[in-house]
């Protein structure tokens, strides 16, 4: 996510320090200790301004949610939302998702969300997609058997081209729709991007995959 530089970014980040994990590699294998009473650990890669993040955490108080976002200007907005809502089951990491293998242990996560990632349409940039096989194999490693990836996008080409990636990386398709809102899927927590594209009349594509055991 691209945003203008904030002159007051650091003071705003500091005011949200309780929600920010500054040394995430030290939590590897121990994330659930942040909220021992939570029954599941969910991760969102690329949380943006955090509307989806905050609403998901609020609706699922028994879940510990970790949100990853490399744009600090976007992440501070997300943290402020969570802080103002009084949420205590969500934490944020400012880092590139490409480094995610360094912060989660095998079989540690129950669910991962990929919402409206950059489609990187040019062939030479395909490896930068959050749904590229290289990334999917990293996610697969730290998902529990049967753990799920929930994928939403407005981009038809990205959605179509990503489907065989999931299959090749050992994921079973559980649900798919090319028009999420028309299908009436619930629950559906809506991000800023989803609001924008829905208002423009662009159908939202959604798929849910589960990690197959034994691979």
C-alpha positions as CSV (number, residue, x, y, z in Angstrom):
1,X,0.0,0.0,0.0
2,X,1.4,3.4,-1.0
3,X,0.7,6.4,1.2
4,X,2.1,9.8,1.7
5,X,4.9,10.1,4.3
6,X,3.6,11.3,7.7
7,X,5.6,14.0,9.5
8,X,4.1,12.8,12.8
9,X,4.5,9.0,12.1
10,X,6.9,8.2,14.9
11,X,4.9,9.9,17.7
12,X,1.7,8.1,16.4
13,X,3.6,4.8,16.3
14,X,4.8,5.3,19.9
15,X,1.3,6.0,21.1
16,X,0.3,2.6,19.8
17,X,3.4,0.8,21.1
18,X,1.3,-1.7,23.2
19,X,-0.1,-3.1,19.9
20,X,3.2,-3.3,18.0
21,X,5.6,-6.2,18.0
22,X,9.0,-4.8,17.4
23,X,11.1,-8.1,17.6
24,X,8.7,-10.6,16.0
25,X,11.4,-13.2,15.5
26,X,11.6,-13.6,19.3
27,X,7.9,-14.7,19.4
28,X,8.5,-17.6,16.9
29,X,6.8,-20.6,18.4
30,X,5.4,-18.6,21.4
31,X,2.8,-16.3,19.8
32,X,-0.1,-17.8,21.8
33,X,1.6,-16.7,25.0
34,X,0.4,-13.1,24.2
35,X,-3.2,-14.2,24.8
36,X,-3.2,-17.8,26.4
37,X,-7.0,-17.8,26.7
38,X,-7.4,-17.5,22.9
39,X,-8.3,-20.8,21.1
40,X,-6.8,-20.0,17.7
41,X,-4.1,-18.0,16.1
42,X,-4.9,-16.1,12.8
43,X,-2.6,-14.1,10.7
44,X,-3.4,-11.4,8.1
45,X,-0.7,-10.5,5.5
46,X,-0.9,-7.0,4.2
47,X,-3.5,-5.5,6.6
48,X,-3.4,-2.0,5.1
49,X,-5.4,0.6,7.1
50,X,-6.9,-2.2,9.2
51,X,-10.7,-2.0,8.9
52,X,-10.9,-5.7,8.2
53,X,-8.3,-6.4,10.9
54,X,-10.2,-4.5,13.7
55,X,-13.6,-5.8,12.8
56,X,-12.4,-9.4,12.6
57,X,-10.6,-9.2,16.0
58,X,-13.7,-7.5,17.5
59,X,-16.1,-10.2,16.3
60,X,-13.8,-13.1,17.4
61,X,-12.6,-12.3,20.9
62,X,-11.4,-15.9,21.4
63,X,-8.9,-15.5,18.5
64,X,-5.5,-14.0,18.6
65,X,-4.9,-12.0,15.4
66,X,-1.5,-11.0,14.1
67,X,-1.5,-8.4,11.3
68,X,1.5,-7.9,9.0
69,X,2.0,-4.7,7.0
70,X,5.2,-3.3,5.4
71,X,3.8,0.3,5.0
72,X,4.2,1.9,8.4
73,X,1.9,4.8,7.4
74,X,-0.9,2.4,6.8
75,X,-0.1,0.3,9.8
76,X,-0.3,3.2,12.3
77,X,-3.8,3.9,11.0
78,X,-4.7,0.3,11.6
79,X,-3.2,0.3,15.1
80,X,-5.1,3.5,16.0
81,X,-8.4,1.8,14.9
82,X,-7.7,-1.2,17.2
83,X,-6.6,1.1,20.1
84,X,-9.7,3.3,19.8
85,X,-11.9,0.2,19.8
86,X,-10.2,-1.1,22.9
87,X,-9.1,-4.4,21.3
88,X,-6.7,-6.6,23.2
89,X,-6.5,-9.7,20.9
90,X,-4.7,-8.1,17.9
91,X,-1.1,-7.2,17.4
92,X,0.8,-5.6,14.5
93,X,4.1,-6.2,12.8
94,X,5.7,-3.8,10.3
95,X,7.7,-6.0,7.9
96,X,7.8,-7.4,4.4
97,X,5.7,-10.6,4.1
98,X,8.7,-12.2,2.3
99,X,10.3,-12.5,5.7
100,X,7.4,-14.2,7.3
101,X,9.1,-17.5,7.6
102,X,11.4,-16.0,10.2
103,X,8.6,-15.3,12.7
104,X,6.3,-18.3,12.8
105,X,7.0,-21.9,13.7
106,X,5.8,-25.0,11.9
107,X,2.2,-25.8,12.7
108,X,1.7,-22.6,14.7
109,X,-1.1,-20.9,12.8
110,X,-4.8,-21.9,12.3
111,X,-5.8,-19.4,9.6
112,X,-4.2,-16.9,7.2
113,X,-5.9,-14.1,5.4
114,X,-4.7,-12.6,2.1
115,X,-6.9,-9.6,1.3
116,X,-6.6,-7.6,-1.9
117,X,-2.8,-8.0,-2.5
118,X,-0.9,-6.2,-5.2
119,X,-1.6,-8.3,-8.3
120,X,1.9,-7.6,-9.8
121,X,0.5,-8.2,-13.3
122,X,3.8,-8.1,-15.2
123,X,5.3,-11.6,-15.7
124,X,8.7,-10.6,-14.5
125,X,7.2,-9.5,-11.1
126,X,5.0,-12.6,-10.6
127,X,7.3,-13.9,-7.8
128,X,6.3,-10.9,-5.7
129,X,2.7,-12.0,-5.5
130,X,1.5,-13.0,-2.0
131,X,0.0,-16.0,-3.7
132,X,3.1,-17.1,-5.6
133,X,4.1,-20.7,-4.8
134,X,7.2,-19.6,-3.0
135,X,5.0,-17.7,-0.6
136,X,2.4,-20.4,-0.4
137,X,5.0,-22.9,0.7
138,X,6.1,-20.7,3.5
139,X,2.4,-20.3,4.7
140,X,1.9,-24.0,4.4
141,X,4.8,-24.7,6.7
142,X,3.5,-22.8,9.6
143,X,-0.2,-23.7,9.1
144,X,-1.6,-26.6,11.1
145,X,-3.0,-29.6,9.1
146,X,-6.4,-28.5,7.9
147,X,-5.5,-24.8,8.6
148,X,-7.0,-22.5,6.1
149,X,-6.1,-19.6,3.8
150,X,-8.8,-17.1,2.9
151,X,-8.1,-15.2,-0.2
152,X,-10.0,-12.1,-1.5
153,X,-9.3,-9.9,-4.5
154,X,-10.9,-7.7,-7.1
155,X,-8.4,-8.8,-9.8
156,X,-9.7,-11.5,-12.0
157,X,-6.3,-12.4,-13.6
158,X,-4.6,-12.7,-10.2
159,X,-7.5,-14.9,-8.9
160,X,-7.5,-17.2,-11.9
161,X,-3.8,-17.5,-12.1
162,X,-3.5,-18.2,-8.4
163,X,-5.8,-21.2,-8.3
164,X,-3.3,-23.8,-9.7
165,X,-0.7,-22.4,-7.3
166,X,-2.7,-23.5,-4.3
167,X,-3.3,-26.9,-5.7
168,X,0.4,-27.4,-6.5
169,X,1.4,-26.4,-3.0
170,X,-0.8,-28.9,-1.2
171,X,-4.0,-27.0,-0.5
172,X,-7.5,-28.3,-1.0
173,X,-10.2,-25.9,-2.3
174,X,-13.0,-25.6,0.2
175,X,-15.0,-22.8,-1.3
176,X,-14.9,-20.5,-4.4
177,X,-17.0,-17.6,-5.7
178,X,-16.4,-15.0,-8.4
179,X,-18.9,-12.7,-6.7
180,X,-18.6,-12.7,-2.9
181,X,-21.4,-10.3,-2.2
182,X,-23.9,-11.9,-4.6
183,X,-23.2,-15.3,-3.0
184,X,-24.1,-13.9,0.4
185,X,-21.1,-15.4,2.2
186,X,-21.0,-14.8,6.0
187,X,-19.3,-13.7,8.0
188,X,-17.6,-11.2,5.7
189,X,-15.6,-8.5,7.3
190,X,-15.0,-5.7,4.8
191,X,-11.7,-3.9,4.2
192,X,-11.2,-0.4,2.8
193,X,-10.3,-1.9,-0.6
194,X,-13.4,-4.0,-0.6
195,X,-15.6,-1.0,0.1
196,X,-13.9,0.9,-2.8
197,X,-14.2,-1.8,-5.4
198,X,-17.7,-2.8,-4.4
199,X,-18.9,0.8,-4.7
200,X,-17.4,0.8,-8.3
201,X,-19.4,-2.3,-9.1
202,X,-16.4,-4.7,-9.3
203,X,-17.3,-8.2,-8.1
204,X,-15.1,-9.5,-5.3
205,X,-13.5,-12.9,-5.8
206,X,-13.1,-15.2,-2.8
207,X,-11.6,-18.6,-2.2
208,X,-11.0,-20.7,0.9
209,X,-8.3,-23.4,1.0
210,X,-7.2,-25.9,3.6
211,X,-3.8,-27.4,4.1
212,X,-3.7,-31.1,3.2
213,X,-2.0,-33.3,5.8
214,X,1.0,-35.4,5.1
215,X,2.8,-33.2,2.4
